[in-house]
């Protein structure tokens, strides 16, 4: 699947890695390890993926779950 139209699985992997590491590029590379290019181009692609509404929603869900677990 393409980076512009990620699958639910790719969104979930990205969101989990982003919540875990707090790094867009590291999360992006977990989903698309075959991506080649300069660090700047990879950072740009990671930023575009991060801005997708579907991705933001999943990150918010995971952050809420994490917050609930830490409150218990």
Steps between C-alpha positions, in 0.01 A plus 500: 500500500618849429615757750228740384223250573613282793308191610353464849788271592757758386317775688497288815869413473592865443283621789632239743860580413437873520339470844780270615797702369358848437687518170322536165795380294561191712129413485495557123799270450320228701219510243706564185850360566574481127469878457813648352611860477660770706407551864320817396283318247419223750414763763269671250323173419467421871352843565244457221396162639479641852263776387238260364176513700483120525849492648432782745182327617685176568779680686238676715330166576828343605595799714161483677542128567851558630381780727218283637744219573742727681218643714405154630 
